[in-house]
Amino acid sequence: MSPGRSAGGGGLGIELRIDPASGVPPFEQLRMRIRDAVASGELAAGVRLPTVRALAAELGLAVNTVARSYRELETDALIETRGRLGSFVAATGSPAHRELQAAARAFADRAESLGVDPTEALDLARAALGLGTGVGATPE
């Protein structure tokens, strides 16, 4: 891998790497990495993206470069901007899939706010889906 500017993704939980030696423009490298993270499920629906300025500073890019990536991701309906609230990963797929993505995000947020360990939260979700119980899960 050639050296480049990288960042932890501004709290996104994904590695963002920009290779200045690549023939692919930096805005496109960033757009493709976020697109791939959304497609693979690394970035779930409802996740808030860093501000354009914060991500530009973290990656050592011009603000306009990150802004262009965000605009193109929004055009592709992969992210949505909610004014002053910021930019978020959009729900994708069929209406049922989008609704489940939103429910999953709400479940994750609620589990976190209650201080529930993510593994226990997953065990509870598996039990609720009838997929068996894990440690700490008790179906009702």
trRosetta pair geometry for C-beta under 8 A, 3 or more apart (Angstrom, degrees):
i j d omega theta_ij theta_ji phi_ij phi_ji
1 4 7.9 -85 158 10 95 105
1 17 7.8 -17 179 159 130 160
1 19 8.0 -126 -178 -91 81 125
2 19 5.4 81 77 -147 108 119
2 21 5.1 -83 144 51 153 134
2 22 7.6 171 60 -53 135 78
3 19 7.8 131 95 -130 31 77
3 21 7.9 78 62 -4 66 123
4 17 5.3 92 84 175 124 89
4 18 5.2 -158 166 91 118 45
4 19 3.8 -88 -77 -97 144 49
4 20 5.9 164 -127 0 83 70
4 21 7.3 -117 -81 17 95 86
4 22 7.7 11 -94 -13 138 106
5 17 7.3 160 87 -155 43 52
5 18 4.7 -8 62 58 93 101
5 20 7.0 66 -4 -35 96 102
5 59 5.3 102 127 -174 123 65
5 60 4.6 -126 -135 44 153 118
5 61 7.4 176 88 -46 151 84
6 15 6.3 -9 -170 -175 118 92
6 16 6.3 159 -156 88 64 53
6 17 4.1 -16 -100 -103 101 76
6 18 7.2 -177 -78 20 49 62
6 59 7.6 -21 -140 -124 11 77
7 10 6.6 30 138 -38 130 68
7 15 7.8 155 80 -158 40 51
7 16 4.9 -12 59 63 86 104
7 55 7.5 170 80 -150 160 67
7 58 4.2 75 -127 147 152 108
7 59 5.1 -89 -12 -76 130 70
8 11 7.3 56 111 -52 106 31
8 12 7.7 167 133 42 66 74
8 13 7.9 3 166 -90 88 18
8 15 6.9 -45 -125 -105 39 55
8 16 7.6 8 84 21 10 87
8 58 7.9 -90 39 -177 69 134
9 12 3.5 -90 144 48 117 106
9 13 6.3 -69 77 39 140 26
9 14 4.4 102 -77 64 161 67
9 15 6.5 -99 -36 -84 108 11
9 16 4.8 129 -86 -18 71 105
9 50 7.7 176 157 -14 51 121
10 16 7.8 9 -2 8 84 142
10 49 7.3 56 85 -178 135 57
10 50 3.0 -51 157 -47 157 141
10 54 5.8 102 -131 123 128 111
10 55 5.1 -61 -45 -90 145 82
10 58 5.6 -166 -73 10 88 165
11 50 6.7 125 36 -71 95 100
12 16 7.6 66 48 -35 133 114
12 37 7.6 41 150 155 129 160
12 43 6.3 -21 -175 -101 111 107
12 47 6.7 85 -138 156 81 133
12 49 7.0 10 -87 -123 119 59
12 50 7.1 -88 -41 -22 102 95
13 42 7.2 -163 104 173 98 87
13 43 7.9 158 64 -89 99 69
14 33 7.4 159 136 159 129 103
14 37 4.9 -19 -105 -118 167 143
14 42 5.2 81 -88 148 121 130
14 43 6.5 -53 -24 -56 139 97
16 30 6.7 31 -163 -124 116 80
16 33 5.7 125 -126 120 74 153
16 34 7.9 12 -107 -60 111 80
16 55 7.8 -18 90 -158 170 104
16 59 6.4 -67 117 -89 122 118
17 29 7.8 -86 97 161 58 124
17 33 7.4 158 40 -97 63 152
18 26 5.0 29 -156 -136 127 96
18 29 5.3 124 -124 96 70 142
18 30 6.6 -12 -86 -59 106 90
18 59 5.6 78 -2 -174 132 117
18 60 7.8 -148 57 62 134 90
18 61 6.6 124 -35 -64 174 119
19 22 4.1 85 92 -24 108 110
19 24 7.8 60 64 54 101 97
19 29 6.7 -174 30 -124 77 156
20 26 7.3 -4 -99 -73 63 110
22 29 6.4 105 73 -77 153 131
24 28 5.1 -116 175 89 94 120
24 29 5.3 119 111 -63 115 87
24 32 7.7 -29 169 5 147 143
25 28 4.7 86 64 9 83 106
25 29 7.1 -147 96 -10 41 86
26 29 5.5 -51 -144 33 36 114
26 30 6.4 32 159 -15 67 105
26 61 5.7 180 150 -120 145 124
26 65 5.3 1 96 -171 117 137
27 30 5.9 -58 -154 39 30 110
27 31 6.2 32 150 -21 65 109
27 65 4.8 -140 -71 -166 90 72
27 66 7.5 -150 -115 -72 80 21
27 68 4.4 -18 -145 87 146 118
27 69 4.7 -156 -164 -57 75 85
27 72 7.5 104 154 8 109 136
28 31 5.4 -49 -140 38 34 114
28 32 6.1 33 159 -19 66 106
28 69 7.7 -159 -68 -100 21 91
29 32 6.1 -57 -147 37 25 108
29 33 6.4 24 155 -19 62 108
30 33 5.9 -56 -146 35 29 109
30 34 6.4 22 159 -12 65 107
30 59 7.4 10 -92 -137 124 174
30 61 7.6 -42 -49 -37 144 172
30 65 7.4 108 11 145 144 94
30 66 6.6 -89 143 -114 169 64
30 69 4.3 -42 96 -110 116 159
31 34 6.2 -62 -150 40 27 104
31 35 6.0 29 153 -21 65 112
31 69 4.4 -151 -63 -143 82 86
31 72 5.2 -14 -121 84 141 128
31 73 5.9 -160 -138 -56 85 92
32 35 5.4 -53 -142 38 31 116
32 36 6.1 31 158 -19 66 107
33 36 5.9 -54 -146 37 28 109
33 37 6.3 29 154 -19 62 107
34 37 5.6 -55 -147 37 33 113
34 38 6.4 34 154 -20 65 103
34 43 6.9 -3 -159 5 70 161
34 49 7.7 20 -136 -114 136 128
34 69 7.0 110 15 162 135 117
34 73 5.9 -28 99 -100 133 145
34 78 7.2 126 125 128 101 136
34 79 7.5 -17 151 -43 135 124
35 38 5.9 -58 -153 35 29 109
35 39 6.3 25 153 -17 65 110
35 73 6.7 -149 -69 -113 84 96
35 76 7.1 -13 -107 105 114 159
35 78 5.9 -72 -110 -120 72 171
36 39 5.6 -55 -143 39 33 112
36 40 6.1 22 160 -12 67 111
36 42 7.9 22 118 26 71 127
37 40 6.1 -58 -138 43 27 104
37 42 4.0 -80 -156 71 80 118
37 43 4.3 62 131 -7 105 108
38 41 8.0 40 177 -67 27 22
38 42 7.7 -66 -50 55 22 78
38 43 4.9 -44 -81 70 59 110
38 78 5.2 151 55 -164 172 110
38 79 8.0 -127 -77 -58 147 78
38 89 5.7 180 -110 -148 107 116
38 92 7.0 95 160 -13 114 144
41 44 6.6 24 -166 -83 65 73
43 47 5.2 -119 -167 48 83 148
43 89 5.0 176 145 -85 107 152
44 47 5.5 109 63 -32 67 110
44 89 6.5 136 97 82 31 147
44 101 6.8 -179 -177 -160 84 92
44 104 6.6 -113 -170 109 134 119
44 105 6.0 170 131 -84 117 91
44 108 7.4 91 87 6 160 160
45 89 5.4 -134 -120 110 33 100
45 90 6.6 -34 -132 129 90 24
45 91 4.2 49 -144 -90 145 65
45 92 7.0 -157 -82 5 112 72
45 98 7.3 153 -125 -146 164 60
45 101 3.5 62 24 157 145 123
45 102 6.3 -69 117 -66 132 53
45 104 7.4 93 51 63 102 106
45 105 5.6 -102 91 -43 79 130
46 88 6.0 -18 -148 -180 28 123
46 89 6.4 -32 27 65 25 89
46 91 7.4 29 -41 -60 80 86
46 101 7.2 171 -13 146 101 90
46 102 6.5 120 -55 -120 125 56
46 105 3.4 72 39 -148 153 161
46 106 7.9 -146 -116 -44 172 59
46 109 7.9 -89 138 -39 140 123
47 88 6.6 155 77 -157 37 74
47 89 4.6 30 47 11 87 120
47 105 7.6 -135 -45 -123 60 118
48 86 5.5 51 -159 98 106 138
48 87 7.3 117 -160 81 62 48
48 88 5.3 -42 -100 -98 53 82
49 55 7.4 -21 164 -48 94 141
49 70 7.3 164 111 -113 156 110
49 79 6.3 -2 -20 -138 142 140
49 86 6.7 -169 60 158 72 109
49 87 4.4 -30 48 91 119 100
49 88 6.6 -161 -1 -91 84 25
49 89 7.0 120 -47 -44 96 71
50 54 4.4 -118 173 89 111 118
50 55 4.3 136 88 -55 123 95
50 58 7.1 -5 138 8 169 141
51 54 4.4 89 55 8 88 104
51 55 6.8 -167 82 -3 43 86
51 86 6.4 -94 -85 -123 73 107
51 87 8.0 131 -112 18 40 98
52 55 6.3 -63 -147 42 25 104
52 56 6.1 27 156 -21 64 112
52 63 5.7 74 138 -162 106 83
52 66 4.7 155 -156 106 77 116
52 67 4.9 37 -147 -75 145 76
52 70 6.1 -87 -90 -6 103 149
53 56 5.7 -57 -144 37 27 112
53 57 6.3 26 158 -17 64 107
53 63 5.8 -6 -98 -116 63 113
54 57 5.9 -57 -150 36 28 109
54 58 6.3 27 154 -19 64 110
55 58 5.5 -54 -143 38 33 113
55 59 6.1 14 163 -2 68 111
55 61 7.7 -16 126 48 77 116
55 66 5.0 147 92 -140 111 148
56 59 6.4 -69 -142 49 24 96
56 60 8.0 -119 167 60 54 4
56 61 4.8 -104 -143 77 70 82
56 62 6.4 -53 -155 121 124 17
56 63 4.6 -71 -45 -91 175 51
56 65 6.7 128 -118 58 102 93
56 66 4.4 -120 -68 -2 89 136
57 60 7.6 26 -174 -72 27 37
59 66 7.3 141 43 -75 132 116
61 65 4.4 -103 167 72 116 137
61 66 5.7 125 95 -42 128 93
62 65 4.5 103 62 -8 83 103
62 66 7.6 -163 92 1 49 80
63 66 6.1 -60 -157 41 36 104
63 67 6.0 38 149 -22 70 112
64 67 5.3 -53 -139 40 34 117
64 68 6.2 40 158 -25 66 101
65 68 6.0 -52 -153 30 27 109
65 69 6.9 27 148 -17 60 103
66 69 5.6 -51 -153 33 37 114
66 70 6.4 36 151 -17 68 105
67 70 5.7 -55 -149 39 32 111
67 71 6.3 36 152 -22 66 104
68 71 5.6 -50 -145 34 33 113
68 72 6.4 28 157 -15 65 106
69 72 6.0 -61 -151 39 28 106
69 73 6.3 27 153 -17 65 109
70 73 5.7 -56 -145 39 31 111
70 74 6.2 33 154 -21 65 106
70 79 6.5 -72 -153 77 73 147
70 81 7.4 72 163 -67 116 118
70 87 5.8 -87 -152 -102 122 169
71 74 5.7 -57 -150 36 30 112
71 75 6.4 34 150 -21 65 104
72 75 5.4 -46 -146 33 36 115
72 76 6.4 30 153 -12 64 106
73 76 5.7 -58 -148 44 32 108
73 78 4.6 -81 -171 67 84 111
73 79 4.5 37 126 15 115 110
74 77 7.4 37 -178 -80 35 28
74 78 7.5 -97 -74 51 24 67
74 79 5.4 -61 -77 77 67 85
74 80 6.6 107 -129 -105 89 35
74 81 6.0 -22 -104 -12 139 100
74 87 7.5 -94 -72 -136 110 117
77 80 7.8 11 -151 -67 55 88
77 90 5.8 -103 168 86 64 160
77 92 7.2 125 123 -107 98 88
78 89 7.1 -42 160 -147 70 69
78 90 5.9 172 166 35 17 107
78 92 7.0 1 -117 -74 59 127
79 87 5.2 28 164 176 126 106
79 88 6.4 161 -159 81 80 34
79 89 5.8 -56 -105 -106 76 37
79 90 5.6 -180 -121 -16 14 93
80 87 7.0 170 86 -150 33 65
80 88 5.7 -21 61 62 81 86
80 90 4.6 97 -20 -83 99 103
81 86 7.2 -103 -143 148 69 28
81 87 4.7 -33 -97 -95 75 81
81 88 7.9 154 -95 16 29 69
82 85 4.0 -25 97 60 110 120
82 86 6.6 6 52 58 88 44
82 87 7.5 163 14 -94 71 30
82 88 6.5 16 -6 3 114 114
85 88 7.8 -18 121 -31 108 114
91 97 7.5 161 173 115 97 74
91 98 3.7 95 140 -148 125 83
91 99 7.7 81 -178 -42 154 26
91 101 4.4 160 -129 76 95 134
91 102 5.6 -34 -78 -48 142 89
92 97 7.1 -40 98 117 53 121
92 98 6.7 172 52 -89 12 86
92 101 7.2 79 33 -35 58 165
93 96 8.0 -67 122 69 109 64
93 97 3.3 -41 104 88 133 147
93 98 6.0 -173 67 -47 80 72
93 101 7.5 134 36 -27 116 129
94 97 4.6 95 51 7 76 104
94 98 7.0 -139 93 -6 39 86
95 98 5.6 -53 -145 36 32 112
95 99 6.4 31 156 -19 65 105
96 99 5.8 -55 -150 36 30 110
96 100 6.4 28 153 -16 64 107
97 100 5.8 -56 -147 39 31 109
97 101 6.3 36 152 -23 65 103
98 101 5.6 -51 -149 32 32 114
98 102 6.5 31 153 -17 64 104
99 102 5.7 -53 -151 36 33 111
99 103 6.3 33 150 -18 65 106
100 103 5.4 -52 -143 39 36 112
100 104 6.1 40 154 -23 67 103
101 104 5.7 -52 -147 35 30 112
101 105 6.5 31 153 -19 63 104
102 105 5.7 -52 -149 35 32 112
102 106 6.4 31 152 -18 64 106
103 106 5.6 -54 -147 38 33 111
103 107 6.2 37 152 -22 65 105
104 107 5.5 -52 -146 35 31 114
104 108 6.3 32 154 -18 65 105
105 108 5.8 -53 -147 37 31 111
105 109 6.3 30 154 -18 64 107
106 109 5.7 -54 -145 39 30 111
106 110 6.2 29 155 -19 65 108
107 110 5.8 -58 -146 38 27 109
107 111 6.2 28 156 -20 64 107
107 121 7.2 143 153 178 97 118
107 125 6.8 77 166 -89 151 123
108 111 5.8 -53 -145 35 29 111
108 112 6.4 28 156 -17 63 107
108 118 8.0 17 -138 -121 87 95
108 121 7.4 106 -112 142 53 153
109 112 5.8 -58 -151 37 29 111
109 113 6.3 26 154 -18 65 108
110 113 5.7 -55 -145 37 32 109
110 114 6.3 24 157 -13 66 109
111 114 6.0 -64 -149 42 28 106
111 116 4.4 -83 -165 63 81 117
111 118 7.0 100 127 -103 137 53
111 121 3.9 28 -140 -106 153 144
112 115 7.6 39 179 -71 32 27
112 116 7.5 -82 -64 47 22 75
116 120 5.5 -119 178 84 93 116
116 121 5.0 109 119 -63 121 98
116 124 8.0 -30 174 4 147 142
117 120 4.4 82 66 9 93 107
117 121 6.9 -162 90 -10 46 85
118 121 5.4 -53 -145 36 34 114
118 122 6.4 35 156 -19 67 102
119 122 5.8 -53 -150 36 32 111
119 123 6.5 36 150 -21 64 104
119 134 7.6 -114 165 123 86 145
119 135 7.7 7 138 65 114 106
119 136 8.0 90 113 41 89 136
120 123 5.5 -50 -149 34 35 115
120 124 6.5 36 152 -19 65 103
120 135 7.6 -77 -99 97 73 81
120 136 4.7 -54 -125 106 98 147
120 137 7.3 173 -159 -64 62 75
121 124 5.7 -54 -152 35 32 112
121 125 6.5 32 150 -18 65 105
122 125 5.6 -53 -147 37 35 112
122 126 6.3 37 153 -21 67 103
122 134 7.3 12 102 30 85 151
123 126 5.7 -52 -148 35 31 112
123 127 6.4 31 153 -19 64 105
123 133 6.6 51 -179 -169 96 60
123 134 3.5 -112 -121 58 107 111
123 135 6.2 -99 -104 59 159 52
123 136 5.6 98 82 71 155 90
123 137 3.7 -142 147 -48 100 118
124 127 5.7 -53 -148 36 31 112
124 128 6.4 32 153 -20 64 106
124 136 7.8 -56 -52 114 85 91
124 137 5.2 -169 -78 -120 46 95
125 128 5.6 -54 -148 36 32 112
125 129 6.4 24 154 -12 65 109
126 129 5.8 -64 -150 43 30 106
126 131 4.3 -87 -168 71 83 112
126 132 6.2 -29 148 68 115 65
126 133 7.1 152 99 -110 104 30
126 134 6.1 67 58 -12 141 106
126 137 6.6 -45 65 -121 95 171
127 130 7.7 42 -180 -72 32 23
127 131 7.4 -91 -67 52 23 70
127 132 7.2 -70 -93 107 60 27
127 133 4.7 38 -94 -100 109 79
127 134 7.5 -118 -45 16 97 70
127 137 4.1 178 -34 165 135 124
127 138 7.0 71 -173 73 166 12
127 139 4.4 -151 174 -73 108 83
128 139 7.1 168 -76 -122 40 83
130 139 7.9 65 -95 -118 53 144
133 137 4.1 -162 -155 88 87 109
133 138 6.9 46 -139 -90 142 28
133 139 6.1 -115 -74 -25 116 94
134 137 5.0 71 49 3 65 124
